[in-house]
Amino acid sequence: MLALSPLPLVLASTSPYRRELLSHLQIPFTIIAPEVDETPLPDETPEATALRLSQLKARAAQPAYPNALIIGSDQVATVDGLQVGKPGSHEKAVEQLQLMSGKCVVFHSALSLYNSASGSMHSTSVPTTVRFRQLSAAQIEAYLRKDQPYNCAGSARIESLGIAVIEKLTSEDPNALIGLPLIALVKMLATEGMDVLTWKSAKPPLSDHEG
């Protein structure tokens, strides 16, 4: 018998990468844009920042979806003890890739699943260690002009041409680096009574809400 989830699934993120990854589970879901200040707190570790923000994003969707399973996720990279976020501009991306060239960078991909009906919160962080190639100034410019990864932490779109700027990566979940640890998410959903392999929707998915 197929299992029916009592609650709709909501992704508290407008990231196209997370949206695509979540669609791999073949479960209908709604998208909402969470309004969260992503500024790290003083003396906060990268992992703690990512975890806190993933929880804040999930909770931010509660007013719009008081009876739902809400997914929040965030990613923070660190190199030489420094936090590296989304560059937002070409100039900042050049600085990030120059800093990471030839070095190992740890990407902390945090995931939270919030049951807005019961108040239960499940959270974890999945690290991915990436060794970047030694990159010349010309290579950095060429990559950024082609891929334009300005909304990606670490200035590299790994699922695209960014794979050419790295030498090696190590992670327990290859999806974590792209932005959504699906292995951990499947386990969390199971804890909330949703088996993704036998689940079917009793109702059509909700329309996207951009509040």
C-alpha positions in Angstrom: 0.0 0.0 0.0 1.3 3.5 -0.9 1.8 5.8 2.0 0.0 9.2 2.1 1.7 12.1 3.8 -0.6 14.1 6.0 1.3 17.3 5.3 2.4 19.1 2.1 6.1 19.6 1.4 7.5 23.1 1.2 11.0 24.2 0.0 12.0 27.4 1.7 14.4 28.4 -1.0 14.3 30.0 -4.4 17.6 28.3 -5.4 17.1 26.7 -8.8 19.7 24.1 -7.8 17.8 23.0 -4.7 14.6 23.0 -6.6 16.1 20.7 -9.2 17.6 18.4 -6.6 14.4 18.1 -4.7 12.5 17.2 -7.8 14.6 14.1 -8.1 12.6 12.6 -5.2 9.5 12.8 -7.5 7.3 14.3 -4.7 5.2 17.4 -5.4 6.4 20.5 -3.4 5.8 24.2 -3.0 8.4 26.9 -3.1 8.5 30.0 -0.9 11.2 32.7 -0.6 12.3 33.0 3.0 13.2 36.4 4.3 16.3 35.8 6.5 19.3 37.9 7.4 22.3 35.7 6.3 24.9 37.7 8.2 27.1 35.4 10.3 27.1 36.0 14.1 30.3 37.1 15.8 32.7 34.2 16.5 30.2 31.8 14.8 31.7 28.8 13.1 30.9 28.1 9.4 29.0 24.9 10.3 27.0 26.7 13.1 26.2 29.6 10.7 24.9 27.2 8.0 22.8 25.2 10.6 21.3 28.3 12.1 20.3 29.8 8.8 18.8 26.5 7.5 16.6 26.5 10.6 15.7 30.2 10.3 14.7 29.7 6.6 12.5 26.7 7.5 10.8 28.6 10.4 10.3 31.7 8.2 7.8 29.8 6.1 5.6 28.9 9.0 3.2 31.9 8.8 2.4 31.0 5.2 2.4 27.2 5.8 1.3 26.4 9.4 0.7 22.7 8.6 3.5 21.6 6.4 6.9 19.9 6.2 9.3 22.8 5.5 12.8 22.3 4.1 15.4 24.9 4.9 19.0 24.7 3.7 22.1 26.8 3.7 25.7 26.4 2.6 28.9 28.1 4.0 32.4 27.4 2.7 35.6 27.9 4.6 39.2 28.2 3.5 42.2 29.2 5.6 39.8 29.7 8.5 37.7 32.3 6.5 34.1 31.9 5.7 33.3 32.1 2.0 29.8 32.8 0.9 28.1 33.8 -2.4 30.3 36.3 -4.3 27.5 38.3 -5.8 29.8 40.0 -8.3 32.5 39.1 -10.8 35.2 41.0 -8.9 34.3 39.1 -5.6 34.3 35.8 -7.5 37.8 36.5 -8.8 39.0 37.1 -5.3 37.4 33.9 -4.0 38.9 31.7 -6.7 42.3 33.3 -6.3 42.1 32.6 -2.5 41.0 29.0 -3.1 43.3 28.1 -5.9 45.4 25.1 -5.1 43.8 24.7 -1.7 41.3 22.5 0.1 37.9 24.1 0.8 35.3 22.7 3.1 31.7 23.3 2.2 29.2 23.0 5.1 25.8 22.1 3.6 23.2 22.4 6.3 19.7 20.9 6.1 16.6 21.4 8.3 13.2 19.8 8.1 10.6 21.6 10.2 7.1 20.2 10.9 5.2 23.5 11.3 2.2 21.6 12.7 4.0 19.9 15.6 7.0 22.2 15.9 9.5 19.4 15.5 12.8 20.3 13.9 15.4 18.0 12.3 18.8 19.4 11.4 22.2 18.2 10.2 25.2 19.5 8.3 27.0 17.5 5.6 30.6 18.6 4.9 32.2 18.3 1.5 36.0 18.7 1.1 37.0 20.1 -2.3 40.5 20.5 -3.5 40.7 23.2 -6.2 43.2 23.1 -9.0 46.0 25.6 -9.2 44.3 28.2 -11.4 45.9 31.0 -13.4 44.4 34.4 -13.7 43.4 33.6 -17.3 41.7 30.4 -16.3 39.7 32.1 -13.5 38.6 34.9 -15.9 37.6 32.3 -18.6 35.7 30.2 -16.2 33.8 33.0 -14.6 32.8 34.5 -17.9 31.5 31.2 -19.2 29.7 29.9 -16.0 28.9 33.1 -14.1 28.5 31.3 -10.7 27.9 34.6 -8.8 25.1 33.1 -6.7 27.1 30.0 -5.7 29.1 29.8 -2.4 32.8 29.5 -3.4 32.2 30.9 -6.9 32.1 27.5 -8.6 29.1 25.8 -10.2 30.2 22.2 -9.7 27.3 20.7 -11.5 28.4 22.7 -14.6 31.8 23.9 -15.9 32.9 24.3 -12.3 33.9 20.6 -12.3 36.9 21.7 -14.4 38.3 23.9 -11.6 38.6 21.1 -9.0 40.9 18.2 -8.6 39.1 16.1 -6.0 36.1 16.1 -3.7 35.1 14.0 -0.7 31.5 13.8 0.7 29.0 11.3 2.0 26.4 12.8 -0.3 27.3 14.2 -3.8 24.1 16.3 -3.7 25.3 18.2 -0.7 27.9 20.2 -2.6 25.2 21.4 -5.1 23.1 22.5 -2.2 20.7 19.9 -0.8 21.8 16.7 1.0 19.2 14.3 -0.3 20.4 11.3 1.6 19.9 13.1 4.9 16.6 14.6 3.7 15.1 11.1 2.9 16.0 10.0 6.4 14.3 13.1 7.9 11.2 12.6 5.9 11.0 9.0 7.0 11.1 10.2 10.6 8.1 12.4 9.8 6.2 9.4 8.3 7.0 10.1 4.6 8.6 7.2 2.8 9.6 8.7 -0.6 9.5 5.4 -2.3 5.9 4.6 -1.6 4.5 8.1 -1.2 1.8 9.5 -3.4 -0.1 12.7 -3.3 -3.7 12.7 -2.2 -4.0 16.3 -3.5 -2.3 18.3 -6.3 0.7 20.3 -5.2 0.1 23.8 -3.8 0.9 26.7 -6.2 4.2 28.4 -5.6 4.1 31.2 -3.0 6.6 33.9 -3.2 5.8 35.7 0.0 
